[in-house]
Amino acid sequence: RYGSDNPLAALKCLPFSIRSFWINAYQSFVWNVMASERLKRFGTKVIKGDIYRSRESEGQNNIKVVEDNEASSIDIADVVLPLPGFAVEYPKNELGDAYHDFLKKENVTFDCKAPPEATAKGGYRNLIVFARNLQLTSGSMDAAQESPCATREDIVADFTLKFDLPSGSYATMLLRELMVTTVARE
């Protein structure tokens, strides 16, 4: 209908919720790439230039940059990475450079004056989160043992895993971390 000369008009034909979904999905993709890069380069050590959520203040003003003398006093659970956007602060270290290089390579910019379909404010997510109220309940192996064809290797007990995660965290990532061995990661 609008051809290749007016892609924004074509996008505006979609409901706003769908248009914003794609931007949010892209932000999450970039965040995941950068989280993997951060952990690969520096592990769980807090380093100068990381950004973290200060426990001393509330709201958006609680985002701080780690200085040399405070790295050892910051908990890795307080370190955050930005969801890219025009209103976020990027890390002031190699990872910040990696964000900028990645977005430049993708030819993506976030501009507060751009139409909402073409930009995002951004936000922050914790690099590391911990599951709370973790419960593992073992099931029964009776049904598997009653099968005439079952071998010892076939018998696996069923179990139920219950836990709580903070908003914005993904249960699939927790399950991946629980099931993948260190050897498989290398």
Salt bridges, closest charged atoms under 4 A:
GLU37 OE1 - LYS40 NZ 3.71
GLU37 OE2 - ARG41 NE 2.65
ASP50 OD2 - ARG38 NH2 2.76
ASP68 OD2 - LYS48 NZ 3.88
ASP78 OD1 - ARG55 NH2 2.85
GLU89 OE2 - LYS92 NZ 3.82
GLU94 OE1 - ARG41 NH1 3.17
GLU117 OE2 - ARG19 NH2 3.13
GLU177 OE2 - ARG176 NH2 2.95
GLU177 OE1 - ARG185 NH1 2.66
